[in-house]
Structures are given as C-alpha cells and as structure tokens.
Amino acid sequence: MYEKTINFIKQLYGNQEFTPLAVPVFVGNEKKYLNECIDSTFVSSVGKFVDRFEEMVAEYTGAKRAVVCVNGTNALHIAMMLAGVERGDEVLTQALTFIATCNAISYIGAHPVFIDVDKETMGLSPVALKNWLEANAEVKNGACYNKHTGHRVKACVPMHTFGHPCKIEDIAAVCHEYHLELVEDAAESIGSFYKGRHTGTFGKIGALSFNGNKTITTGGGGMLLFNDEELGKLAKHITTQAKVPHRWEFRHDHIGYNYRMPNINAALGCAQMEHLEEYVLNKRETAKQYAEFFKNIADIDFFVEPADSRSNYWLNVVILKDKEAQLKFLQETNDNGVMTRPIWELMNRLPMFEHCEHDSLENTIWFADRVVNIPSSVRL
Ligand SMILES: Cc1ncc(COP(=O)(O)O)c(C=O)c1O
C-alpha cells in the first residue's frame, strides 16, 4: 500500500538495504580534534575544547553565555533549578514531548501540568496555555498559584517539537503576564530560528541536546543558553561541583553537580559546529523534496515548518489519516528496511505522570494518533 513512499525514501537515501531514522555524520575535523585532545592528555574535565565549544554555540545562537553539560537531560535539570523551581511547585509543559522534559521537572520534586500543543507547530499552544491559566491560576504577591491545588506554578517549559519552533513569542507574553519563568526545551532545535532569533534564547534559560541522533552530536552532550551572563556563570559553577577556584585547595560553596562535558566530547562538538549550518541546509533540502513528493500521495501529509520560522527539520514528520493508517504505515515501512517511528507515548499516559493535571489535550491526541517520523539524516 505504501510501496511508492518506501521506494522514494530508499532512493532519497541512496537505496541502502536499511534506511535509518537519524544517524550522525563525521566529515570534518572530528578525528583531528580528537587526536589533538588525546595527545594533550586533557580528555576529561579540563581542556581548551570545552571553552571553544561554548563560545561557538553562544556565537551561533546569539546567547550571551552557553554552558556545556553532560547531556540535555541534566541541562534541563539545572535549568529547572536556576529558574527557581522548588519541591511541590507545578510546571506547565507538553504531554507531547520526550520523557527527559518531565524527568527534569521531577528531579526537583515538582509536578508537570500538561497543556495542549498547537496544530501549526506541534509545540505548546499559547492559546491553550492562556486558557488553562485563566481557568485555574491566580497571581498573588507576584507569584502564580493553582487555585485548586494551592501549589505555586513556577515555570513553563515549551518544547520545539522535532525542531520546529513553537509560537515562542506569544508563549513568552503569557508567561510574563502570569509571572512564570520561561525555560525552553530546545533539545531538538539547534539550527532552528523563530523570526530570525535562535530557539532557546527567548526565555530565562534554553537547553540543547547533542545526543547521537541530533542534528549535530558530541556522543552525549547538552548545552544551557543564557541571556543573563551572571546566571550563566552560576550554571558553570554548579555544573562543575561548585568548586571555588584555587590552585590547590578543594573548597566548594554550594551543592554542586558533576555535569560538565568532558573535553573529548567537546572536541567532537567543535568539529560538528563547523558544519552545522551546512547540515541544516542539507536537511531543509531533504524536507523540500519530501514536501514535493507527498503533495501527490493521497492520505499522507508532510508537516512543513510553521510561519515565521527557519526549522532545522530535525526529524521529518508525516501525518497519516488515522491511527489505523499510522500503524499500517509503521508496519510496512519497518518491514521493508525503512526505519520509521511514532511519536513518544504521551506523558500523561505514563505511570509516573498519569495522575498529573492536564487540559483537553485535543491536538496532542490528534497528533499522537497520526504522526510518524521518517528518515531524516543529513544526506552526503
Ligand atoms: C525534547 C527533548 N528533551 C530533552 C532531551 C534530552 O537530551 P539528552 O538525550 O541529551 O539527555 C531530548 C533528547 O534526547 C529531547 O528530545
């Protein structure tokens, strides 16, 4: 039934026996920098590549300060902490996200509240956010509270789903009105811009991921983005065991975390950053070809970037007619050597979060029943 689509995807990726979803490419200075790193013996927590990688990402994204972490999940953990989220607080986010968003909220002892996503972006809906707040929240003494639970609502964490920027300016305006800290889960969206500004730089803090399936990778890795230099400095301090700088003394002035990315991963990051823009343009060209192809395929729509955005098209998305068609498509493509995946199980359906509050999640469920990710690697 989906033979034409399977053949098109296979041909797009050079007719391999197996077409994976997203694999990294190493065609630049990766080996050179790794060798330099090994030769220097500074493979661990000290070395020049860490600073260089942070500077490269700050320059590319326009953030005042970028701070590397071991992965995107612990970048989000630190972001929650620095946004002032505390045990018992509520944090507004999406049910349509990867588990890491909610894990980071949970590490603090806070609770996610799931708000619906937008039909045009697959990211948090500013309208649904506002509606939930109007119905459930009140601002008292400069802080937002859930009128029903009495808990403080401290932050909002939208996610730029599959690399497509969400309506982040409108979300920021609602957060401002309700005194919520805005933390962007930009794990999937390095290289994606909204109105010319990089995702992850609109709120108080943004978090990126450099996991192996992302647009660029450091093996494992994450990055925090800040517009506030002082907050960035504090992040650096607490992600490096909060050690007070001294030539030989071991003094620590805060509970710290060993979340700093090793130099050897950062070496990989520097080499990958040199090719980021080229990879994004390559992925956008693939998306253009998919969009053209699916125009002529009945009952499958290709999801195109939202208005005012330059998406990295991290993972390409097709929308099937219904759940039955989604399952059939998954079955046929995977049976024929084309790797495809459905969206993550919705967060409110997982045992750890099924008791959490949520709104209607109408669009969220609509997407969950129809979305399939199709191969999206950079094509060399
Ligand atoms: C939306 C989202 N948030 C957070 C993460 C966590 O990043 P990491 O795997 O680097 O911990 C990922 C991806 O892996 C993600 O897709």
PDBQT file of the ligand as one rigid body, heavy atoms in Angstrom, charges set to zero:
ROOT
HETATM    1  C1  LIG A 401      12.619  17.090  23.817  1.00  0.00    +0.000 C 
HETATM    2  C2  LIG A 401      13.868  16.544  24.427  1.00  0.00    +0.000 A 
HETATM    3  N1  LIG A 401      14.230  16.980  25.638  1.00  0.00    +0.000 NA
HETATM    4  C3  LIG A 401      15.343  16.536  26.218  1.00  0.00    +0.000 A 
HETATM    5  C4  LIG A 401      16.164  15.607  25.620  1.00  0.00    +0.000 A 
HETATM    6  C5  LIG A 401      17.297  15.072  26.404  1.00  0.00    +0.000 C 
HETATM    7  O1  LIG A 401      18.516  15.156  25.824  1.00  0.00    +0.000 OA
HETATM    8  P1  LIG A 401      19.655  14.064  26.134  1.00  0.00    +0.000 P 
HETATM    9  O2  LIG A 401      19.302  12.822  25.414  1.00  0.00    +0.000 OA
HETATM   10  O3  LIG A 401      20.873  14.742  25.600  1.00  0.00    +0.000 OA
HETATM   11  O4  LIG A 401      19.707  13.886  27.611  1.00  0.00    +0.000 OA
HETATM   12  C6  LIG A 401      15.825  15.134  24.326  1.00  0.00    +0.000 A 
HETATM   13  C7  LIG A 401      16.599  14.181  23.552  1.00  0.00    +0.000 C 
HETATM   14  O5  LIG A 401      17.266  13.324  23.700  1.00  0.00    +0.000 OA
HETATM   15  C8  LIG A 401      14.627  15.605  23.734  1.00  0.00    +0.000 A 
HETATM   16  O6  LIG A 401      14.248  15.160  22.531  1.00  0.00    +0.000 OA
ENDROOT
TORSDOF 0
